[in-house]
Structure formats: C-alpha cells, structure tokens
Amino acid sequence: MFTSRKLSESLQAALHHLGRTLAIPLNVRLWDGSQVPLSQDKDAPVLTIRTPGTVASLLKRPGIENLVRHYATGNIAFDGDLMATGESLRARLKKKDIRALSKGLLFRRLWPFLFTRGEKPVARHGYGKGATSHANSSNQEYIQFHYDVGNDFYKLFLDPEMQYSCAYFTGWDRSLEEAQAAKLEMICRKLRLAKDERFLDIGCGWGGLICYAAQHYGVRAHGITLSQEQYDYTKEKIRTLGLESRVSVEIRDYLALEGQYDKIASIGMFEHVGIANFPAYFRKIHSLLRDRGIFLNHAIARRSKRDERKALSHITPEKRMILKYIFPGSELAPVGYSVSSMEAYGFEVHDVEAWREHYALTTRRWCERLQANKARAVELVGLERYNLWVAYLAGVSFGFKAGSILIFQTLATKRGKAKGPSGLPPTRADLYRVNDGG
C-alpha cells in the first residue's frame, strides 16, 4: 500500500520531531540511506534501521524482547558505545520532555506502518527446551548452555583470572583486574582461611578462587562445576601453577558431593538453584560443613515485593528474555528469604553485605571490553550471539545501577552440636587491613 520511499519520508518526519523536542544524542540511518540527526552532535552514535517492516513490527508489538530480537538478528544495528549511549538517554529522557511530544503528529506520521507487513525476527541462539524460572538444581544443560559458549569468548571481557562474578572495587577508579584480585582476597578473609584447611568452592568457574586460596592461604581446595569448558580450563590451570597436591576440580553436582570441609564458598552459583530447591541446597551444604565451619553465599537477589506469592509466579519480559537467551533456569530471591532459609536449615548468619554498585561497575566494564573486541567475538560466536550478550551485559549493568537488581555476600557458620561461641573474631578489623588484594 505504501512505497518504501513514502514510509521513509513519514519516519523521517517523526524522527525530526523527536530530535527537535528531546535532543537525543543519536543519529538514525534508514533503509534507503537517509540519515536523521536527533541532536546537534554530528559524531553521535548511529542507529540503523534495515527495513520498514522493522518499524512496523516494533509499533505493533512493542516490548523489550521484540526489540532485542531485532537487534540480535541485525534488523537494528548500533554503531557506538551502548553503555554510554544508554546512560545519556536515561539522563535526557525526562517525563516532562516526553510529555511535550505531539502525539497527533507522531500518529499521523507513523500510522502507515500499522498497515505495513512487520518483520518477524527469529533468534537462533535461544534455549529451545522451554526455559523456566524454576531451575532444576541438577540440570546440567542449563549450565552448559550459558558457560560452554567457549573459554575464548569469555576471555574477551573477563580479567586474566577469569572471574565471572562481581568484583570488589576498593576505589571506583580501580581497574577490573585490581577489583577482581581484591574480591578474591576479601572472600578468603571473610572465610578466615588457614593453612591446610579443607576448602570447597561450589560452582568454581574457571578455578580462580581455589587456586588463589591455595597459593595465598595454604588451604587444600576442591572445586566443582557442571561446565566441561570450565573443568578443562581449571584442570590445566592447576597443572600450570603446580598446585596438583593442594587443588582439585571435578564435574559434579553439589547434591552428589560427599566429604566434610572446614570452609565453603558459593560464588555466583545460587542463582541457578531455584527457590523450590533452597531446602536441599542448604541441607547439603550443612552436611558438608564441619561444626562452626564458615559458609559464604555470594548471590544476586531481587527486591522483595509486598505480595511475594504473586512475585514468585510473575515473569517480566526482561526476565523472560534472559531465561530464553542467556541464563535458562535462573531464579532470584529476596535476600531476606535467603537469610531466613539459611537460619531454618542450621546456619547462624553473621554478616550480610550489599555489593550492588560494585556489580553495576563490573558489568559495565565487561560490556565495554566485549564491545572493544567485537570483531573477534563475532568470529567466535556469530553476530547474533554477540549482540545478545552486549544487550544482556548493558541491561544488567543498568539494572544494578538503578537498584532493580541487587547482590549480597552472606556469611554464616554451621550450628551443629556446638551451640556456643561462633569462633569468629570480635570485630571485622582483620577484613580491612592495608593490603586489599590489588
């Protein structure tokens, strides 16, 4: 009904109105090569819209998942720093300015797209087995979908120790490498690790913590993972560092683990457990830990809602996107629920520390590094998966910065037969001595 030229002219008029009213730091390039600056900045990032059907699809089915699908499949392309542009947009788009837009003008210019056939982007890299927010704690497929993208891919944006969890910035100007080293040091200090203690890392990733703890604190460390890629990398790391006598790793579900340990850490693994599996998780850790042994649970959390039953069953569009394309089976709980569950299953909680702002900066650094290595990332995993990961890291960083996502380190000791003193120092002064691991 409408020619490509007519649709381009209509969209250009709508965009010119957006630019005059909001002064958005962005340039938009359309399918016919025409370009519309939305601000006075000629060097602003460029957003490219490949087809009229892309606009039609977004107008007919507005929503984060549809937008991300178009971005992932290349119908929408972005040339610039996604994090910086997102922050600039959040700062510029005030409610009072948006109210100044002429809804009548926008409708007159955009209504032809409602009669245009919309594109139906299909992302090929989603988890195709019906990802759910209620994870099965023994489902190895969920873990492998996320972590077995390939070690070379993760190397593009992680630090040299391959720490894929929140860093600890002793100053906001510290580098990612310094902050991740400080994180490893802080975890060891909180656990009060000592020579020859038996230390377990559940979900050990690429082995950074178990190797660090053995090298700097002399523990006998064991790590478990469900990722073949992580296992292979960690095994080689242990061999290269000559730590075979003190550090071991295996592919094993934590529920199948036996033995007893003095200290246990779970860093960034709790999100995979699933709320329904909390009892089994805490019971198992309790059984593996000696009396008054120390347990550190480092986990992302969501904000508590007034109606928690409703919150448990509700999956937002953003969450659905993450479940399908990035983290199938993941589920977040409020920190209060996690703490009460710990207490219910035999732990005494001593400290709960919020690291939200640390993770906002960590994920920002990851996103920036991945964008800087775009060519290699696309070579390794393809443009679609690269785009999905950039969108994921940017979105998560914004979420932590805004406070819609949280993260906590919770320190507890096992209450077994020993009901008296915890064995912890009277103050936390030892955690903050001069050497910060950087």
Beta strands, then each sheet from edge to edge (+ up, - down):
strand 1: 27-29
strand 2: 35-37
strand 3: 46-49
strand 4: 76-79
strand 5: 198-202
strand 6: 220-225
strand 7: 247-251
strand 8: 261-267
strand 9: 289-302
strand 10: 347-354
strand 11: 405-414
sheet 1: 2+ 1- 3- 4+
sheet 2: 7+ 6+ 5+ 8+ 9+ 11- 10+
end
